């Protein structure tokens, strides 16, 4: 069996972070659990101000309540920066005997070879690229070619950036954000 790791800012989490994962695990039967890893920050988005990580963790927990095999971990939440190589090494130790996958979107994959120790990441986990676009991504590195799978998932027409803008305007109706998360955002006045 396998465990998939899914890192991101999730600021806020939305159905674009959930539906493709549900589609993936219904297709790829060896994945028994997906661990969402809200990051404290991104080494590639240093100027971006994020909602406090404890609140993002709470929103992810609320969004995943109805999905038994989707869980959240704070492992990347309080390390700055949280590098993927450290995360996959950690989970390879605690998930002995389990195959590891690292999930990422096609937008992030385009920059994967700029990640810290990206080749070493592949020694611990295979990549599954959630491919929302019809664009064919070319891989020139032979080792990387052997360690990556592309999964064509449904395109969910939403982004966290768009949602934050709508919330700032006071527009809290969104079919793309679970109701529990909307209530949390309103209760704590996030994205104002």
C-alpha positions in Angstrom: 0.0 0.0 0.0 1.0 3.6 -0.4 0.8 7.0 1.3 0.6 10.2 -0.7 1.9 13.5 0.6 0.3 16.8 -0.6 2.0 20.0 0.4 0.8 23.5 -0.1 -0.3 26.7 1.5 -4.1 25.9 1.4 -4.9 29.6 1.9 -7.8 28.8 1.9 -8.4 25.1 1.0 -11.0 24.6 -1.7 -12.5 21.9 -3.8 -9.6 22.2 -6.3 -7.4 20.8 -3.5 -9.9 18.0 -2.7 -11.8 16.7 -5.8 -8.6 15.8 -7.8 -7.3 13.9 -4.8 -10.5 12.0 -4.5 -10.4 11.2 -8.2 -6.8 10.1 -7.9 -7.3 7.6 -5.0 -10.4 6.1 -6.7 -8.2 5.5 -9.8 -4.9 4.6 -8.1 -6.0 1.9 -5.7 -2.7 1.4 -3.9 -3.0 4.8 -2.1 -4.6 4.2 1.2 -4.1 7.7 2.7 -3.3 11.2 1.5 -1.6 13.5 4.1 -2.2 17.2 3.5 0.8 19.3 4.7 0.0 23.0 5.1 3.4 24.8 4.8 4.6 27.5 7.1 5.8 29.3 4.0 7.1 28.6 0.5 10.7 29.1 -0.5 9.4 30.3 -3.8 6.8 32.7 -2.5 8.8 34.6 0.1 7.0 37.9 -0.3 3.5 36.3 0.1 1.7 37.0 3.4 -0.1 33.9 4.5 -3.0 33.4 7.0 -1.6 32.1 10.3 -0.7 28.4 9.8 -2.7 27.3 12.8 -5.9 28.7 11.1 -5.0 27.1 7.8 -4.6 23.8 9.5 -8.0 24.2 11.1 -9.6 25.0 7.7 -8.0 21.9 6.1 -9.2 19.7 9.0 -12.7 21.1 8.5 -12.6 20.6 4.8 -11.5 17.0 5.1 -13.9 15.8 7.9 -16.0 13.9 5.4 -13.1 12.0 3.8 -11.8 9.2 5.9 -8.6 8.7 4.0 -7.7 12.4 3.6 -5.9 13.7 6.7 -3.9 16.7 7.7 -0.5 16.9 9.4 1.3 19.9 10.9 4.8 18.5 10.1 5.6 21.2 7.5 3.6 23.9 9.4 6.1 25.1 12.0 9.4 24.6 10.1 10.7 27.6 8.1 11.4 26.9 5.5 9.9 23.5 5.1 11.8 21.7 2.3 10.2 18.7 0.6 13.4 16.7 0.9 13.1 16.9 4.7 9.4 16.0 4.6 9.8 12.9 2.4 12.8 11.7 4.5 10.7 12.0 7.7 7.7 10.1 6.3 9.9 7.4 4.8 11.1 6.7 8.3 7.7 6.7 10.0 6.0 4.9 7.1 8.4 2.0 6.7 7.3 -0.5 4.2 4.8 1.9 2.6 5.4 3.4 -0.9 5.4 7.2 -0.8 4.1 9.5 -3.5 4.5 13.3 -3.5 1.5 15.0 -5.1 1.9 18.3 -6.9 0.1 20.4 -9.5 1.3 20.8 -13.1 2.2 24.4 -12.3 4.5 23.4 -9.4 6.0 20.5 -11.4 7.3 23.0 -14.1 9.7 24.3 -11.4 10.4 21.0 -9.7 14.1 20.8 -10.8 14.6 24.1 -8.9 13.6 22.6 -5.6 16.2 21.9 -3.0 17.8 18.5 -3.6 15.1 17.5 -6.1 16.9 14.4 -7.2 17.1 13.2 -3.6 13.4 13.7 -3.2 12.9 11.0 -5.9 14.9 8.5 -3.9 12.2 8.7 -1.2 9.0 9.3 -3.2 7.6 9.1 -6.7 5.8 12.1 -8.1 2.2 12.2 -9.2 1.5 15.4 -11.1 -2.1 16.5 -11.1 -2.5 17.7 -14.6 -5.4 20.1 -15.0 -4.4 21.4 -18.4 -4.3 19.7 -21.7 -0.7 20.9 -22.1 1.8 18.1 -22.6 4.8 18.6 -20.2 8.1 17.5 -21.6 10.7 16.0 -19.3 14.3 16.0 -20.5 15.9 14.3 -17.4 15.9 10.5 -17.7 15.8 9.8 -14.0 12.9 12.2 -13.5 11.0 10.5 -16.4 11.1 7.2 -14.5 9.8 8.7 -11.2 6.8 10.7 -12.4 3.3 9.8 -13.3 0.8 12.3 -14.8 -2.8 12.1 -13.7 -5.4 14.0 -15.7 -7.9 15.3 -13.2 -11.0 17.4 -13.5 -10.3 21.1 -13.8 -12.0 22.9 -10.9 -12.3 26.6 -11.9 -11.1 28.1 -8.7 -8.0 29.4 -7.1 -7.1 30.5 -3.5 -6.1 33.9 -4.9 -9.5 34.4 -6.5 -11.3 33.3 -3.3 -9.3 35.6 -1.1 -10.2 38.5 -3.4 -13.9 37.6 -3.2 -13.8 37.2 0.6 -12.1 40.6 0.9 -15.1 42.1 -0.9 -17.5 40.3 1.5 -18.6 37.7 -1.1 -18.8 34.5 1.0 -20.8 32.4 -1.3 -18.7 29.9 -3.1 -19.7 26.4 -4.4 -15.9 25.6 -4.3 -15.3 26.0 -0.6 -16.9 23.6 2.0 -19.5 25.3 4.1 -17.6 24.5 7.3 -14.6 26.4 6.0 -16.8 29.4 4.9 -18.2 29.5 8.5 -14.7 29.5 9.9 -13.5 32.2 7.6 -16.5 34.4 8.5 -16.3 33.7 12.2 -12.6 34.8 12.4 -12.8 37.6 9.8 -10.2 36.1 7.6 -9.2 37.7 4.2 -10.7 41.1 5.1 
